[in-house]
Amino acid sequence: MTSDTTTPPDDFPHGIGNPARRALHAAGYTALAQLPAVSEAELKRLHGVGPKAVGVLRAALEAKGLSFAGE
């Protein structure tokens, strides 16, 4: 059994991919509930967060009745 000790735990959906997950962590985001305070444009400025990750995150937020800042 292996464990990934470089990435702290989070509740982001698996579909965002590891580059986006690392970028979110580097920016201090470790929970989906933090993202309604962030705009889509801010997320896209993070290296590793592209349209696919934003779409997956948007869908996860919408499933909880939330959205990105400014939407």
CNS distance restraints for C-alpha pairs under 8 A (distance, minus, plus):
assign (resid   7 and name CA) (resid  22 and name CA) 7.03 0.50 0.50
assign (resid   7 and name CA) (resid  25 and name CA) 7.76 0.50 0.50
assign (resid   8 and name CA) (resid  25 and name CA) 7.77 0.50 0.50
assign (resid   8 and name CA) (resid  30 and name CA) 7.77 0.50 0.50
assign (resid   9 and name CA) (resid  30 and name CA) 7.27 0.50 0.50
assign (resid  10 and name CA) (resid  30 and name CA) 5.03 0.50 0.50
assign (resid  10 and name CA) (resid  31 and name CA) 5.55 0.50 0.50
assign (resid  10 and name CA) (resid  32 and name CA) 7.94 0.50 0.50
assign (resid  11 and name CA) (resid  30 and name CA) 7.22 0.50 0.50
assign (resid  11 and name CA) (resid  31 and name CA) 5.51 0.50 0.50
assign (resid  11 and name CA) (resid  32 and name CA) 6.14 0.50 0.50
assign (resid  12 and name CA) (resid  16 and name CA) 7.57 0.50 0.50
assign (resid  12 and name CA) (resid  21 and name CA) 7.69 0.50 0.50
assign (resid  12 and name CA) (resid  30 and name CA) 7.74 0.50 0.50
assign (resid  12 and name CA) (resid  31 and name CA) 6.50 0.50 0.50
assign (resid  12 and name CA) (resid  32 and name CA) 5.70 0.50 0.50
assign (resid  12 and name CA) (resid  57 and name CA) 7.44 0.50 0.50
assign (resid  13 and name CA) (resid  56 and name CA) 7.25 0.50 0.50
assign (resid  13 and name CA) (resid  57 and name CA) 7.08 0.50 0.50
assign (resid  13 and name CA) (resid  60 and name CA) 7.04 0.50 0.50
assign (resid  15 and name CA) (resid  53 and name CA) 7.24 0.50 0.50
assign (resid  15 and name CA) (resid  56 and name CA) 6.46 0.50 0.50
assign (resid  16 and name CA) (resid  20 and name CA) 6.13 0.50 0.50
assign (resid  16 and name CA) (resid  21 and name CA) 6.76 0.50 0.50
assign (resid  16 and name CA) (resid  52 and name CA) 7.00 0.50 0.50
assign (resid  16 and name CA) (resid  53 and name CA) 4.41 0.50 0.50
assign (resid  16 and name CA) (resid  54 and name CA) 7.73 0.50 0.50
assign (resid  16 and name CA) (resid  56 and name CA) 6.06 0.50 0.50
assign (resid  16 and name CA) (resid  57 and name CA) 7.12 0.50 0.50
assign (resid  17 and name CA) (resid  21 and name CA) 6.27 0.50 0.50
assign (resid  17 and name CA) (resid  53 and name CA) 7.08 0.50 0.50
assign (resid  18 and name CA) (resid  22 and name CA) 6.01 0.50 0.50
assign (resid  19 and name CA) (resid  23 and name CA) 6.18 0.50 0.50
assign (resid  19 and name CA) (resid  48 and name CA) 4.89 0.50 0.50
assign (resid  19 and name CA) (resid  49 and name CA) 7.09 0.50 0.50
assign (resid  20 and name CA) (resid  24 and name CA) 6.12 0.50 0.50
assign (resid  20 and name CA) (resid  47 and name CA) 7.66 0.50 0.50
assign (resid  20 and name CA) (resid  48 and name CA) 4.69 0.50 0.50
assign (resid  20 and name CA) (resid  49 and name CA) 4.57 0.50 0.50
assign (resid  20 and name CA) (resid  50 and name CA) 7.53 0.50 0.50
assign (resid  20 and name CA) (resid  53 and name CA) 6.58 0.50 0.50
assign (resid  21 and name CA) (resid  25 and name CA) 6.24 0.50 0.50
assign (resid  22 and name CA) (resid  26 and name CA) 6.05 0.50 0.50
assign (resid  22 and name CA) (resid  48 and name CA) 7.76 0.50 0.50
assign (resid  23 and name CA) (resid  27 and name CA) 6.25 0.50 0.50
assign (resid  23 and name CA) (resid  46 and name CA) 6.11 0.50 0.50
assign (resid  23 and name CA) (resid  47 and name CA) 6.28 0.50 0.50
assign (resid  23 and name CA) (resid  48 and name CA) 5.86 0.50 0.50
assign (resid  23 and name CA) (resid  49 and name CA) 6.83 0.50 0.50
assign (resid  24 and name CA) (resid  28 and name CA) 6.39 0.50 0.50
assign (resid  24 and name CA) (resid  29 and name CA) 5.15 0.50 0.50
assign (resid  24 and name CA) (resid  30 and name CA) 7.05 0.50 0.50
assign (resid  24 and name CA) (resid  46 and name CA) 7.51 0.50 0.50
assign (resid  24 and name CA) (resid  49 and name CA) 7.96 0.50 0.50
assign (resid  25 and name CA) (resid  29 and name CA) 5.06 0.50 0.50
assign (resid  25 and name CA) (resid  30 and name CA) 5.78 0.50 0.50
assign (resid  27 and name CA) (resid  46 and name CA) 7.89 0.50 0.50
assign (resid  29 and name CA) (resid  34 and name CA) 6.53 0.50 0.50
assign (resid  29 and name CA) (resid  35 and name CA) 7.59 0.50 0.50
assign (resid  30 and name CA) (resid  34 and name CA) 7.57 0.50 0.50
assign (resid  31 and name CA) (resid  35 and name CA) 7.49 0.50 0.50
assign (resid  32 and name CA) (resid  57 and name CA) 7.87 0.50 0.50
assign (resid  32 and name CA) (resid  61 and name CA) 7.20 0.50 0.50
assign (resid  34 and name CA) (resid  38 and name CA) 7.62 0.50 0.50
assign (resid  35 and name CA) (resid  39 and name CA) 7.87 0.50 0.50
assign (resid  35 and name CA) (resid  67 and name CA) 7.84 0.50 0.50
assign (resid  35 and name CA) (resid  68 and name CA) 6.19 0.50 0.50
assign (resid  35 and name CA) (resid  69 and name CA) 7.77 0.50 0.50
assign (resid  36 and name CA) (resid  61 and name CA) 7.93 0.50 0.50
assign (resid  36 and name CA) (resid  66 and name CA) 6.56 0.50 0.50
assign (resid  36 and name CA) (resid  67 and name CA) 5.42 0.50 0.50
assign (resid  36 and name CA) (resid  68 and name CA) 4.35 0.50 0.50
assign (resid  36 and name CA) (resid  69 and name CA) 5.17 0.50 0.50
assign (resid  37 and name CA) (resid  68 and name CA) 6.58 0.50 0.50
assign (resid  37 and name CA) (resid  69 and name CA) 5.19 0.50 0.50
assign (resid  38 and name CA) (resid  42 and name CA) 6.38 0.50 0.50
assign (resid  38 and name CA) (resid  43 and name CA) 7.04 0.50 0.50
assign (resid  38 and name CA) (resid  68 and name CA) 5.77 0.50 0.50
assign (resid  38 and name CA) (resid  69 and name CA) 5.08 0.50 0.50
assign (resid  39 and name CA) (resid  43 and name CA) 6.51 0.50 0.50
assign (resid  39 and name CA) (resid  68 and name CA) 5.15 0.50 0.50
assign (resid  39 and name CA) (resid  69 and name CA) 4.49 0.50 0.50
assign (resid  39 and name CA) (resid  70 and name CA) 6.28 0.50 0.50
assign (resid  39 and name CA) (resid  71 and name CA) 7.99 0.50 0.50
assign (resid  40 and name CA) (resid  44 and name CA) 6.23 0.50 0.50
assign (resid  40 and name CA) (resid  54 and name CA) 7.10 0.50 0.50
assign (resid  40 and name CA) (resid  68 and name CA) 6.15 0.50 0.50
assign (resid  40 and name CA) (resid  69 and name CA) 7.38 0.50 0.50
assign (resid  41 and name CA) (resid  45 and name CA) 6.39 0.50 0.50
assign (resid  42 and name CA) (resid  46 and name CA) 7.08 0.50 0.50
assign (resid  43 and name CA) (resid  49 and name CA) 6.49 0.50 0.50
assign (resid  43 and name CA) (resid  54 and name CA) 7.47 0.50 0.50
assign (resid  44 and name CA) (resid  49 and name CA) 5.46 0.50 0.50
assign (resid  44 and name CA) (resid  50 and name CA) 5.86 0.50 0.50
assign (resid  44 and name CA) (resid  51 and name CA) 7.51 0.50 0.50
assign (resid  44 and name CA) (resid  54 and name CA) 7.49 0.50 0.50
assign (resid  45 and name CA) (resid  49 and name CA) 7.39 0.50 0.50
assign (resid  49 and name CA) (resid  53 and name CA) 5.87 0.50 0.50
assign (resid  49 and name CA) (resid  54 and name CA) 6.93 0.50 0.50
assign (resid  50 and name CA) (resid  54 and name CA) 6.25 0.50 0.50
assign (resid  51 and name CA) (resid  55 and name CA) 6.07 0.50 0.50
assign (resid  52 and name CA) (resid  56 and name CA) 6.27 0.50 0.50
assign (resid  53 and name CA) (resid  57 and name CA) 6.05 0.50 0.50
assign (resid  54 and name CA) (resid  58 and name CA) 5.92 0.50 0.50
assign (resid  55 and name CA) (resid  59 and name CA) 6.19 0.50 0.50
assign (resid  56 and name CA) (resid  60 and name CA) 6.28 0.50 0.50
assign (resid  57 and name CA) (resid  61 and name CA) 6.14 0.50 0.50
assign (resid  58 and name CA) (resid  62 and name CA) 6.06 0.50 0.50
assign (resid  58 and name CA) (resid  67 and name CA) 6.56 0.50 0.50
assign (resid  58 and name CA) (resid  68 and name CA) 7.24 0.50 0.50
assign (resid  59 and name CA) (resid  63 and name CA) 6.15 0.50 0.50
assign (resid  60 and name CA) (resid  64 and name CA) 6.75 0.50 0.50
assign (resid  61 and name CA) (resid  65 and name CA) 6.35 0.50 0.50
assign (resid  61 and name CA) (resid  66 and name CA) 4.79 0.50 0.50
assign (resid  61 and name CA) (resid  67 and name CA) 5.54 0.50 0.50
assign (resid  61 and name CA) (resid  68 and name CA) 7.84 0.50 0.50
assign (resid  62 and name CA) (resid  66 and name CA) 5.07 0.50 0.50
assign (resid  62 and name CA) (resid  67 and name CA) 5.99 0.50 0.50
assign (resid  67 and name CA) (resid  71 and name CA) 6.27 0.50 0.50
